[in-house]
Amino acid sequence: MFRLSAVQILQKGSEGDQSMSYYVHTVPGRLRIKIPTVKNNPYRALEVEGLVKSIKGIYSTAVSTVTGSVVVNYDARVLHSESILDFLSNKGFFDPSKVVTDDVVMEKAAFKTGRIVGKALLGLAVEKAFQGSALSLLTAFI
């Protein structure tokens, strides 16, 4: 439901929009969300914490203004992570269109690594091609 492709994330990153991404990690009974507007904003953090704690089935909520992270432990028999995310979205604290998940982070890292390795291999090939005498360098330009 909240998944973007690596290409969409890379495009957002190139537009400078990456800083406004929401990170979501969920397992039954536990939800972690990084909310950009909570980072360095104690008032916003208290708002989110109060709202989430008001939901039936929530065991505990921990909010960090240092990282912007909100960790929610809930009764998975009563509640689902999608319900919590929808609730936060309706209250203006969460934007599903800007979600980054573990899979997307890994895809982005793999894409970046591939690009770097490719450039390094090309550089090595060019260096080997021009290795040798000045004559070989001259013939390369001709």
URSULUR-V952489 format. One record per backbone hydrogen bond with DSSP energy under -1.0 kcal/mol. NH is the residue of the N-H (numbers start at 1). CO is the residue of the C=O. If there is no record, write none. Layout:
# URSULUR-V952489
nh=NH co=CO
nh=NH co=CO
This chain:
# URSULUR-V952489
nh=9 co=5
nh=10 co=6
nh=11 co=7
nh=12 co=8
nh=13 co=9
nh=14 co=10
nh=15 co=11
nh=16 co=13
nh=17 co=12
nh=20 co=17
nh=21 co=18
nh=22 co=98
nh=24 co=100
nh=25 co=32
nh=27 co=30
nh=30 co=27
nh=31 co=72
nh=32 co=25
nh=33 co=70
nh=34 co=23
nh=35 co=68
nh=38 co=35
nh=40 co=65
nh=41 co=38
nh=45 co=41
nh=46 co=42
nh=47 co=43
nh=48 co=44
nh=49 co=45
nh=50 co=46
nh=51 co=47
nh=52 co=48
nh=53 co=49
nh=55 co=52
nh=58 co=55
nh=59 co=73
nh=60 co=73
nh=62 co=71
nh=64 co=69
nh=68 co=64
nh=70 co=33
nh=71 co=62
nh=72 co=31
nh=73 co=60
nh=74 co=29
nh=75 co=57
nh=78 co=75
nh=79 co=75
nh=84 co=80
nh=85 co=81
nh=86 co=82
nh=87 co=83
nh=88 co=84
nh=89 co=85
nh=90 co=86
nh=91 co=87
nh=92 co=89
nh=93 co=88
nh=98 co=95
nh=99 co=96
nh=100 co=22
nh=105 co=101
nh=106 co=102
nh=107 co=103
nh=108 co=104
nh=109 co=105
nh=110 co=106
nh=111 co=107
nh=112 co=108
nh=113 co=109
nh=114 co=110
nh=115 co=111
nh=116 co=112
nh=117 co=113
nh=118 co=114
nh=119 co=115
nh=120 co=116
nh=121 co=117
nh=122 co=118
nh=123 co=119
nh=124 co=120
nh=125 co=121
nh=126 co=122
nh=127 co=123
nh=128 co=124
nh=129 co=125
nh=130 co=126
nh=137 co=133
nh=138 co=134
nh=139 co=135
nh=140 co=136
nh=141 co=137
nh=142 co=138
